[in-house]
Amino acid sequence: MATMRLSLLMLVFYIAAATAATPQARYAENCAHCHTPGISGAPRLGNGAEWSQRIRPGMNLLYQSAIEGVPNTTMAPKGGHRELSDADIRAIVDFMIAAAALPQSTLAAAARYGALGITDREFIMLDANFDGLLAPAEVSHDPPLARALPRFDTDRDGRLSAKEYRALETQLERERAAVTVDDTQLVATVRAALRALPDFPQDGIKVEATSGAVTMSGVVPGAADARRAYLAIRRIPGIKKLDNRLVSGELLGWD
């Protein structure tokens, strides 16, 4: 009798363990607290419009974002559950995509872009038409980048591939760091660039520079504001290293 009881208990244990191992169960345990209510912009489970936007650059970037996290958002690496394997996270993402019931055309478009193998987040954010190439119009808002495009367009097709874009950005960073500017002047230039941003909060934002290494810190309303600040100053000559420590107020609200 005792042996039978033990066997039944073991059977219950294995059934429970198998159930807990499903992507749906892992979602419920580890991800639902953000993705069910949509905390701080997290795409909500079953919301087709929100997941259509997330999946457009392809599943590769979606997996990368879930595994590595997204800077200055509530999406920490693996949602803060580092005990989960990369395969576990990909399965959870697949479950959430399936729950969104996206049109086949949306899935096909994401698959086409994903097949390009592009995971450079900066490149993807610039690639407005998702053709895997950056045309002059897509970088016209960034004069240094636009001016350098012909120099790094090695195949002379008038556009930048992801590889060409990364080479260009690496060179621009080198050229920026090659300039030497007094730290006091560098801080003043950064602050002037931040003041020029429309509706950007200035109170509580700290800017420091040590031998050309610039650090921004403080709390801004949202992740978009932290990115705006980064984009506004990243081309300033004399910045040898840039550490953007601006924190989204959404993160504090979530905590």
HELIX and SHEET records of a PDB file:
HELIX    1   1 ALA A    2  ALA A   20  1                                  19    
HELIX    2   2 PRO A   23  ASN A   30  1                                   8    
HELIX    3   3 ALA A   32  HIS A   35  1                                   4    
HELIX    4   4 ILE A   39  GLY A   41  5                                   3    
HELIX    5   5 GLY A   48  ILE A   55  1                                   8    
HELIX    6   6 MET A   59  GLU A   68  1                                  10    
HELIX    7   7 PRO A   77  GLY A   80  5                                   4    
HELIX    8   8 ASP A   86  ALA A  100  1                                  15    
HELIX    9   9 GLN A  104  GLY A  114  1                                  11    
HELIX   10  10 ARG A  121  LEU A  126  1                                   6    
HELIX   11  11 PRO A  136  VAL A  139  1                                   4    
HELIX   12  12 PRO A  143  PHE A  152  1                                  10    
HELIX   13  13 ALA A  162  ALA A  178  1                                  17    
HELIX   14  14 ASP A  183  ARG A  195  1                                  13    
HELIX   15  15 ALA A  223  ILE A  233  1                                  11    
HELIX   16  16 GLY A  249  TRP A  254  1                                   6    
SHEET    1   A 3 LYS A 206  THR A 210  0                                        
SHEET    2   A 3 ALA A 213  VAL A 220 -1                                        
SHEET    3   A 3 LYS A 241  SER A 248  1                                        
END                                                                             
